[in-house]
Amino acid sequence: MADHHHHHHHGGCSHDHDHDHDHHHHDHGHEEAQIKNKDNLDMPAEADIDLDAMHPELQIPKERWPLTEQELADDFAMITEDGGIKKKVLTESTAPDLGSPPKNSKVVCHYTGTLPDQNNDKFDSSRDRGEPFEFKIGAGQVIKGWDIGIASMKKGERCILRCASPYAYGPNGSPPKIPGNATLDFDVELIDWDDWDDCSGAEGQIKKRIVFAADGADADIEEDSKVNIEYRIYYKDNDVEQVLCERKNFEMVVDDDDRFTSAFHLCLKSMKERERGEFKIKDTSLINVDEIYCGDDELKQNEGNNNKCVAPQGQITYYNIKVNSQEKAPAKWNAENEERITNGTRYKEEGNALFKANRYSGAIKKYEKALEWVDRDFSDESLEKAKTELVVSCNNNLSLIAIKRKDWGEATERATKALDKDASNLKALMRRGQARMMSGFLEEAKADLKRAQSLDKENSVVKKLLKICTQKHKEYVEKQQKLYAGMFGGGKAKKKKKKKGTAAAKKAKEPMETESKDKEEEQQGDKLQVDDEQAVAV
C-alpha cells in the first residue's frame, strides 16, 4: 500500500533519481503513467478500475452518522458500524430466547414513520390502518434500514429505528411525503414472525424452515444420490418433542429408498448439502407408513424407534433432517446408449428382487427408474430390441403390482403400454383382461382374454378368467333386463329394445356395474393373482 501512496504523491516522478537521468526518466514516466501500479506487485495493473461505478449496488455509503449528544442522552445505539441505522429500545422483548427473525421469514409488525428533521411529521402508520404490516425479511422487499434494523429485534420488542437516507429512500426520497436525503424514524413493534415456508416440490403439503442454512457453494440434493443423513421424526405434545424415530450417520438413496415415506424424499430433494431443515407434514397421505419397508429385525430391536412409528391421530408429524454428505448418481442426460440399457436392466433386476420380497412400493420405484433410463429411441437395432424387452417387462410387472393393489385403472394402463410394444404379449393381455373385467369393462375384457386364449389354448388361468368374465356378463345382462322390465312394465317391447340399443352403444364407454355378492368370486380373483406366476416377468 505504501508504494501505492508514493506513486500517487509523486505523480510518477521519483526523487531518488539523479538529474542526469532526468530526460530519460521523463519518457519512461510517460509510459509508466499508462500502466498504473506497474511497479507495485501488490496492486495488479487492473486495480485502476472504478469498482464503484461498475457495481453501484455494492456502493457503501462513505458518510458516517456518529451518535449526537442528544442521541446519547436518549439511549440510542448504533446498529450499523457507520451509524446509518440507530436504535432506541422502548419496550424490551418478553421472549428474548426466541432470538431474532431469520432471513426470509415472514415478519409481522406495527410501525409509525416520522421525519425527525421536520417536527416529527408522520408520513405513514400501520397503526392508523388498524392492521399490522407483513413482509419477508432480508429479501429486499423493504428499505435497507428495515431489513437490517428489524433483524436486530426480538419478539415483542418495541423500538425507534432511525434510518439515515442511504438506508431509506436516498437522494430522491419518496414524493410527496418523504423529501430527498431524509432521515426517517420508525416506531416499530415486532409482533411475530413465521419462518415456515412452503417446501419446494410438495404443492403446499409440507412446510419447511431452514435451521442451519448451507453455503451458496453447497450442492443441491439430487435424485438417486447416496446421502449420509441425520434425522429425527417427531410430533409435539404441548410443545414437547415426542421422538418417533432418530438416526445419526444414516446412509440412504434419495427418491429411491422404500424405507422412507414419499414426504421424506420430497423434503430431502428441497435441501442442500450440509443444510439442516425442519419440516411439518400437513398431508398424511404423504406419510403413509404402510407403504414403507421396515425389516423384522429392525422392528424388534428398535421397537418404538423406527420409521414405522406414527404420531397419534390428529397430531402433526415433523421431520428434522441434516444432510452430512452426498454422492451423486451418474447423469442420465449425457449417458451413452449402452449405459442407458445397462442402467435400465440393473434397475429392473433390483425391482424384481424387491417384488419377490413383497416390497411393492420399492419395486414400483425401481421399474419406473428403469423406464426413465431407456426412454429414448435407439438407432442401434440390438439396443432398441433390449429397450423393447425392458419396456414390456417393467410395464407388465407394474401392471401385476397394480392388480395386487386392486388399482384396476393403473393395471390397465401399464398392460396397454406393454401391448403397444408387443401386441401379442400373453401376460399383458391376461393382466389387462383381468383389470378391465374387475373394473366392469366386460366387452373389452372378453376381447383381451379371447385373444390371450388364441395364443395359448391350454392356459388354465385364461380359462378361469374367461369363465368369470362370461358369468359377470350374464349377470349384467340379466340385471339390465330386470331393470328395463321394471322401468317399462311388461308390454312395451319396442321401446325396451331401443333403450337396450343405446345401452349397448354406451357399454364401451361405461363400466358395467355387477353385484359382486359372491364372496367366492373374490377368492377366485385372489387365486388368479397367485397362480399368475408369482415369478415376475423377466
Buried (B, 14 or more C-beta within 10 A) or exposed (E): EEEBEEBEEEEBEBEEEEEEEEEEBEEBBEEBEEEBBBEBEEBEEEEEEEEEEEEEEEEEBEEEBEBEEEBEEEEBBBBBEBBBBBBBBEEEBEEEEEEBBBEBBBBBBBBBBBBEEEEEEEBBBBEEEEEBBBBBBBEEEBBBBBBBBBBBBBBBBBBBBBBBBBBBBBEEBBEEBBBEBBBBBBBBBBBBBEBBBEBEEBEEBBBBBBBEBBEEEBEEBBBBBBBBBBBBBBBBEEEEEBBBBBBEEBEBBBBBBBBBBBBBBBBBBBBBBBBBBBBBBBBBEBBBBEBBBBEEEBBEEBEEBBBBBBBEEEEEBBBBBBBBEBEBBEEBEEBEBEEBBBBBBBBBBBBBBBBEEEBBBBBBBBBBBBBBBBEEEBEEEEBBEBBBBBBBBBBBBBBBBBBBEEBBEBBBBBBBBBBEBBEEBBBBBBBBBBBBBBBBBBEBBBBBBBBBBEEBEEBEBBBBBBEBBEBBBEBBEEBBEEEBEEEBEEEEEEEBEEBBEEBEEEBEEEBBEBEEEBEEBEEBBEEBBEEBEEEBBE
